[in-house]
């Protein structure tokens, strides 16, 4: 897969029209991370209602893959329980870092993140938002 192919389809859609990107004012907790190798910077904010994540948003100065990953992430975890969000974050990070096939139970929209199998130098771009989510939830 070429780098150009990586920016097509679902990833391109989430980069050009990211979901849940914007102001984090009033969030329950947040975490900010950066990738000094490529310059990606992301902050993930979480709004809690009991054990559920009522909303998850992000702010980023990052590459297309990082923004798309953050956008996909927020769609998957917002409204669900914290435990499920943490489990999914761990699953995505383990999958991307292994370079293997997507897990059978991975939500279908996240399969688009498989582009990093052919672009190993972009793995961190995918995992950075998920790690920020984990750190934000650890702060709860």
C-alpha positions in Angstrom: 0.0 0.0 0.0 1.3 3.4 -0.9 1.3 6.4 1.3 -1.2 7.9 -1.1 -3.5 4.9 -0.6 -3.3 5.4 3.1 -5.0 8.8 2.8 -8.0 7.5 0.8 -11.3 6.3 1.9 -12.3 6.3 5.6 -9.1 7.8 6.9 -9.3 10.7 4.4 -12.9 11.3 5.4 -12.0 11.5 9.1 -9.1 13.7 8.4 -11.0 16.2 6.2 -14.1 16.1 8.4 -12.9 15.0 11.9 -15.6 14.1 14.3 -15.5 15.5 17.9 -12.6 17.8 17.3 -12.6 21.1 19.2 -12.9 22.9 22.5 -12.2 20.8 25.6 -13.4 23.4 28.1 -15.3 21.8 31.0 -14.1 18.3 30.4 -13.8 16.0 33.4 -10.2 15.0 32.6 -7.8 15.3 29.7 -4.3 14.2 28.6 -1.9 15.8 26.2 0.8 13.9 24.3 3.2 14.5 21.5 5.3 12.5 19.1 8.7 14.3 18.9 9.7 12.2 15.9 7.0 13.6 13.6 5.7 16.6 15.5 2.1 15.3 16.2 0.5 16.9 19.2 -2.9 15.7 20.6 -5.0 16.4 23.6 -8.0 14.2 24.4 -10.7 15.4 26.8 -13.4 13.2 28.4 -16.7 14.2 29.9 -18.1 11.7 32.4 -21.6 10.8 33.5 -21.2 8.1 36.1 -19.4 5.2 34.7 -20.1 6.3 31.1 -18.1 8.6 28.8 -20.7 11.1 27.9 -18.4 12.8 25.4 -14.9 12.4 24.1 -13.3 15.2 22.1 -9.8 16.0 20.9 -7.6 18.9 19.7 -4.7 18.2 17.5 -1.8 19.6 15.5 -1.1 16.4 13.8 -0.8 14.4 10.5 -3.8 13.0 8.7 -3.4 9.5 10.1 -3.3 10.8 13.7 -6.3 13.1 13.3 -8.2 10.3 11.5 -7.4 7.9 14.3 -8.5 10.3 17.0 -11.8 11.0 15.1 -12.5 7.3 14.7 -11.6 6.7 18.4 -14.0 9.4 19.6 -16.9 7.9 17.6 -16.2 4.4 19.0 -15.9 5.2 22.7 -18.2 8.2 23.3 -21.4 7.2 25.1 -19.9 3.9 26.3 -18.5 2.7 29.6 -15.0 3.6 30.7 -14.0 0.0 31.0 -15.0 -0.7 27.4 -13.0 2.4 26.2 -9.9 1.3 28.0 -10.2 -2.3 26.7 -10.6 -1.0 23.1 -7.7 1.4 23.5 -5.5 -1.5 24.7 -6.7 -3.7 21.9 -6.0 -1.1 19.2 -2.6 -0.3 20.5 -1.6 -4.0 20.8 -2.8 -4.7 17.3 -1.1 -1.7 15.7 2.1 -2.3 17.6 2.1 -6.0 16.6 1.7 -5.3 12.9 -0.6 -8.2 12.6 -4.1 -8.6 11.2 -7.0 -6.8 12.9 -8.6 -8.7 15.7 -11.9 -10.4 14.7 -13.9 -8.4 17.3 -12.5 -5.0 16.3 -15.2 -2.6 15.3 -15.3 -2.4 11.5 -14.6 1.3 11.1 -11.3 0.8 12.9 -10.0 -1.7 10.4 -9.1 1.3 8.2 -6.2 1.9 10.7 -4.5 -1.2 9.2 -2.7 1.0 6.8 0.2 1.1 9.2 1.0 -2.5 8.5 2.7 -1.2 5.3 3.8 2.1 6.9 5.5 1.0 10.2 7.0 4.5 10.7 3.3 5.7 11.1 2.3 3.3 13.8 2.8 6.0 16.5 0.6 8.4 14.5 -2.3 5.9 15.0 -1.6 5.0 18.6 -1.0 8.5 20.0 -4.7 9.4 20.4 -5.5 6.0 22.0 -2.7 6.4 24.5 -3.9 9.9 25.3 -7.4 8.5 26.0 -5.9 5.9 28.3 -3.9 8.6 30.2 -7.0 10.8 30.5 -9.0 8.0 31.9 -6.3 7.1 34.4 -6.7 10.6 35.7 -10.4 10.1 36.5 
